[in-house]
């Protein structure tokens, strides 16, 4: 009986967690891990809880591209990730990009250094009755590639910071994936406010260390830099 109960608890935990395994581009979803680097939680669905860990960058199972291919997209196109099975926790959804340095390609670069710029941030809807989170329950999440960024290879990173147990340091659960893109078209505006992962966040940032239930927050500040705009 104890073994069965433990197995049931483990299965429930896995079902409550999630991954972002497939890129959405060109109006449809691709195969799992085809353009997305396989994450450490591809079987467990578990989160990253240490914002200082190297895993906080792309949550990769192993170094390198792990066989992921690079998708060509047009600047201004909507791209995203599938959520498997869905975004089951309340929390903040954010997307980042990092331009691959000259002489390297999206499938060979590790994304290290202060190279990441934020392109999307979605926090809660705030009401006297409590917070609601637009991404909760979503089976897909997406955003638009800025139309003004230079053409070239990029890493495209999604993070969902689940805040249901974030009332103590280390309680926030972050779910992360990185895809490989070649952006065509675009413009010549160079993003600023570049950050590194790890390094961009602290466990005590107000958007990470927060009780979202009581007392009901009257404001929310997402971690990281401001969203880059064209």
Secondary structure, DSSP 8 states (H G I E B T S, - for coil): -HHHHHHHHHHHHHHHS-B--SEEETTEE--TTTSB--BTTTTT---B--TTSTHHHH-BSSSS-TT---EEEETT-EEEEE-BS---S-EEEEEEEEE--TT--TTT----SS-EEEEEEE-EEEETTEEEETTTT-SEEEEE--TTS-SEEEEEEEEEEE-TTTTSTT--EEEEEEEEEEEES--S----S-B-TTTS--TT-TTTS--SSSS--S----SSS-----
